Amino acid sequence: MSTSDGTSPCCVPAGTGSGQVPAPAPPARATSYRGQVRIEGGEFVLGDAFAEGYRADGESPVHRVRLSTFHVDTTTVTNAAFAAFVKATGHVTTAEREGSSAVFHLDYAGDGADVLGQPAATPWWLAVRGADWRHPEGAASDVTRRQNHPVVHVSHDDAVAYASWAGKRLPTEAEWEAAARGGLEGSRYPWGDELLPRGRWMCNIFQGQFPVENTCEDGWSSTAPVKTFAPNGYGLHQMAGNVWEWCADWFDPAAYATRSSVDPTGPETGAARVMRGGSYLCHDSYCNRYRVAARSSSPPDSTASNLGFRCAN
């Protein structure tokens, strides 16, 4: 499914645009490298080497950047870690303040009474009253037995607030892709060019007929624990699939042609923030964005059942 400009609709719905003021950020902590790996600075080759990206996403041209040494979390932030942040700060997430969030229709836990609507262009997304990070599939669900799953239903503002509290920050888009490649220059995925090396699933994405049937060949119908699949060459888990990951940059489809080649940070302003990595809902017939070069974006107030983050420093 694609639009007239060659894009495919993203598998995270847009934010509500409610204009609500973000919750106050907690005081920043001293820098912490806990749970992170160090990635030595140097030159990295980024971009789509296979001409597989959606034209309007701006995955081309392949280009070199020089990055300073940085650190990145080995996993996305888990429900357990986010709960510790909320307990310490009293943070109320965007989804909680707005009273609803987006849930994929096959995941919804409820009788329909809490469904507030669904977009005409992407009817597989339900706006669900009471869906938030504690209740990923709606008010009838909870994360009690999913402490090691990625936290979801977090906006960009929520991710920034957590990172500040943890003594960290969000990665830049360039840092994220360099880290995701795990030292493999020009590869399609974090582990190489084949989706199924030796017939084995290496990431959590959608199998079957999107959006009506998920055959779960990779073992998961929605999120998987953050260390379910083998890490890449840098020791980073699930840089493809599972949940989309917020980056620090504002999105610009022309960024590769206009930004600096040294520690690029994207434009100073924008309407949407960069998301990377794809999610458990990505499928090559709909959202082939689980490739390491794939770019996407969403307004910073967006929240959904497949949207999380990891931190950097």
N, C-alpha and C positions, 0 to 999 in steps of 0.2 A: 504494500500500500504506500503510495507516494503522492506528493502534492505537485502542482504544476511547475514549481521551481526546482523540482528534483529532490526535495527533502522527504523524509518520512516522519510522521508525527512522533514526537518523543514519548517514551513510555513513562513519563512523569507528567501529570496534568499541571497546568499553570496554577499559580497562586490565586487567591481570591481577590487580591487587589483591594483589600478592605481599608488600607491606609492606617491600620492600627499602629501605634507607636510601639517599637520593640521593647521587651522587658529590659530593665536596666542591667547592664553587664556587671558581673561580680568583679571585685578588685582582682587585678592581675597578680598571679603568683610569680615567684622567681622561676627562671627557665628550668624545665625538667625534661630529661631525656629518658625517663622511665618508659620501658616498653618500646623503645625505638632502636633502629639500626642507623649507623652512620654511613652515608654515601659520599664518597670522596668527590671533591669538585673536579671539574675538567670539561671536556667537550662531549656533547651528547647529540646524536642524530635523531630528530623527531619528525613526525608527520607520516602520512599514508604512502607507503612505498608500493602499494598494490592497486592504486586507483579504485578502491572499493568504497570510499566514503560518499556520503550524501553531499552534493555539490555546495549547497548553502551552508553546510557546517564548517567549511573552511579547513579541511584536514590537510590541504596541500598549500605550498609545495613542501617536499622533504627539505629540511634545513638543519643547520648546525647551531647549537647554542652553547654558551659557556656558562656553567653554573658553579657557584661557590659550594663548598662542602655544606651538606645539610643532613638532617636526621628525619626519619619518618617512622610512624607507628607500624609495627609488624602486622597489625590487624585493624579493622574498623573498630570504632568505639562500641563497646557492648552495652547491653541493658544494665548489667551489674555496675559498670563504670559510670554510666549516666545516672543511675539511681543514687550513687554516692555523691555525685555533683548536686543533684536536686536536694538531697537530704542536707548537704552542707550549706546550700545557698538559698533554698526556697524557690528556685527558678521555676517559672511557669512557662511552658512552651507555647509557641504560636498556635499550634493545634488546640491546646487546652483553652487558651484565651478565646479563640474563635468558635470553639464548641464542636468542630467537626474537622474531618480530614478525608483524604482520598484513599479508598480501599479497592483493590482489584476484585471484580465481581465473584470470581471463583473462591476467593478467600473470605468473603464476608461471613461473619458469624452473627446471625440474627434472623428475625422473621420478616424483615422488610420495613418494619415500623420506623426504624432510624435512618432509612435512606431518604436523603433530602433532595436528590436529583442525580442526573448523570449527563455528561456532555454529549451533544448530538454527534460530534465528530469522533468521539472515543467512548462509546457507551459501555465499554468494559470497566470504566472507572465509575465508582459510586461515591458520592459525597455522603459520608456516614456520620451522623451525630454520635458523639462520644468516642470516636476513633482518635487515638493519640498514642504516644510512645508506650504507655502502660497497657493499652488496649488496642493492639495492632490491627485486629480484624473487626473491631467494634466493641461496644460496651460488654458484650458477652464473653470476650476473650481477655486474656492477661498474659504477662510474661513470666509468671512464677517459675515455670519449668524451662524458660528460655533465657536464662541469665547470660549464657555465653553466645547468644545470637546478637547480630548487630542491632543497635537501637535504630528505630525508624520513626517516621512522622516527625522529623526534626527539620526546621527551617534553617536557612543560612544563618540567621540571627542566633538561633539556638546553638548551632555548631560553633560559632564565634565565641559565644558566652562560655560554653564548656571549655574550649581551647584556652581561653584567657584564664579561667579558674585553674586549669591543669598545668599552667606554666608553659603552654605551647601555642601554636597558631595553626591555621589551615595551610596546606601546601599551595604553592603557586601551580598553575596548570603545567608549566614546563617541568617543575620538580616532580609533579605527579607522574607525568609520562615517562620521564627519565627513570624514576623509581620502578614504575610498572614493568619496564622492559627488562629489568633484572640483569642488565649487561648484554642483552642480545640485540645487537644493532640491526634495525630494519625488519624485525620479526613482526608477525601478525598478532601473536598472542604472547603473554608473559612467559610461556614455556616453549615457543617455537612457532612454526607455520601451520601445523596440522591441528584441527579442532579436536580430533580423537586419536592421539598417538597410541598405537597398539590397541585401538578400540576402547580406550579408557576415557571417561569423562574427567576433565580437569577443572571444570568450573560449574557453577549453578546457574543455568539458563533455562529457557522454556523449551520443552520438547513436545511434539504433537502438532495439533492444528490450533494456532493462535487465532482468537482468544478463547476458544470454546472447549478445548481438551488439552490438558497437560498430562502427558504420559509418565512424567517424573523419572525418566531413564537415568538421570544423574542422582536419584535418590531423594529429591526434595521438591515439594510442591510450592513452597514459599521460601523464606530465609533459611539458611543453614548456619550452624555454629561457625564462628569466624575462622577456625582452623581446620575445617572439614577437608579441604583440598591441599595438596602439596604446595609449599611456598615457591616463589620464583628464585632466581639466582642471588638475590639480595636478602632472601629470607622473609619476604613479604607475602602474606596470605591473601588470596582472592582479590587480586587487582583486576580481575575480569569476572563479571557476573555478581550474583548475590544481591548487593545493593549499590545504587548510584552513590557517588561520593562527591560532596561539595568541595570545590577549590576556592582559593581566595580571589581569583580574577573575575572582573566583569567580562562578559562574553562579547567577542567581536569576531565575526566570520573572516575579517581581513587581517586578523592579528598577526599571522605569520609573515605577512608582507610589510607590516608597518611597525612592529615592535622591535625593541632592542634585541640584539643577539646575546647580550650579556645579562644574566639574571633577569630575564623578562618577567614583567608583572601584569601585562594586559593594560587596557585603557583605564583612565582615572575614574570614569563614570560609565553608567550603562543602565539597562533595564532588566538584565538577567545575569545571574552568576553562572560560572562554568560548573558543569557536573561531568564526572568521568567514570569510566569503568563498566557501564551497563548494569543490569540487574537480573534477578531471577525471571523477569518477564521478557527479556530480550530474545528475539527469534529472528532468524535470517529473512523471514518473509515479511517482517514488520519493523524491527528496530535492530539492525545489525550493528549495534554499537558496543559490543563486548570485545572488540578489537582494541589494542593498546593505543592506536592512533585516533580512535573515534572521539569526536567532540560533541557535547550537547550542552544545554543550558536551561535554566528555569528562573522565573522571578524569585527573589530571595525570600518571599513569604510562602513559597510552595512547600507543602508537606504531603507525604504519601507513604504507603506501606512498603515501598521499595527504595526509600531515600534515606541515606545515612551519611557517615563521614569518617575520616581518620585524620590525625593531626600530624604536624611536622614541627621542625625547629631549625 
